[in-house]
Amino acid sequence: GRRVMSAKHGHHFKVDTPGTDSWRHRHEGRAERVVLAGPDEFAVMGGWGGMAVRPLEGLVWDHLMDAEIVVAE
């Protein structure tokens, strides 16, 4: 019954596939963020927008603070 979430840093990580509609929204339509939702899961995709890459800890604070346990790698 615990709320467990996970955070992982990925080297050369890419979540979207060039040529898909969601990729076009970000790269051709200049959308800052895209939410991709399906029947079983969702993803929020965005870039750093010229900012320095944030440490994983900052993203955990922003997005996973409602977890009881956060597993970080």
C-alpha positions in Angstrom: 0.0 0.0 0.0 2.9 2.5 -0.3 3.3 5.1 -3.1 6.5 4.1 -4.7 8.1 6.1 -7.6 11.4 5.8 -9.4 13.9 8.3 -10.9 16.7 7.3 -13.2 19.3 9.2 -15.2 19.7 7.9 -18.7 22.8 8.7 -20.9 21.7 9.8 -24.4 18.1 9.3 -23.4 15.4 9.8 -26.1 11.7 9.1 -25.3 10.2 10.2 -28.6 10.6 8.8 -32.2 11.4 11.2 -35.1 8.5 11.4 -37.5 5.7 10.7 -35.1 3.0 13.3 -34.4 4.3 14.0 -30.9 7.8 14.5 -32.2 6.5 16.9 -34.9 4.6 18.9 -32.2 7.9 19.5 -30.3 10.3 19.9 -33.2 8.3 21.4 -36.1 5.5 23.0 -34.1 7.8 24.3 -31.4 5.7 23.0 -28.5 7.6 23.5 -25.2 6.1 20.3 -23.7 4.0 17.5 -25.1 1.8 15.1 -23.0 1.4 11.7 -24.7 -1.5 9.7 -23.2 -2.6 6.2 -23.9 -5.1 3.8 -22.3 -2.5 2.4 -19.8 0.3 5.1 -19.4 1.4 8.6 -20.1 4.5 10.6 -20.7 5.4 14.3 -20.4 8.1 15.2 -22.9 10.1 18.4 -23.0 13.5 19.7 -23.4 15.8 21.8 -21.2 15.1 24.9 -23.4 18.6 26.3 -23.3 18.9 25.8 -19.5 21.7 23.8 -18.0 20.6 20.2 -17.4 19.1 19.9 -13.9 20.3 17.4 -11.4 18.0 14.4 -11.0 17.2 15.6 -7.4 15.6 18.8 -8.8 13.3 16.8 -11.0 12.3 14.5 -8.1 11.4 17.5 -6.0 9.3 18.9 -8.9 7.5 15.7 -9.9 7.7 13.0 -7.3 7.0 14.7 -4.0 3.7 12.8 -3.4 5.6 9.5 -3.2 6.3 7.8 0.1 9.3 6.1 -1.3 11.5 7.2 -4.3 14.0 4.7 -5.7 16.8 6.6 -7.5 19.5 5.3 -9.7 
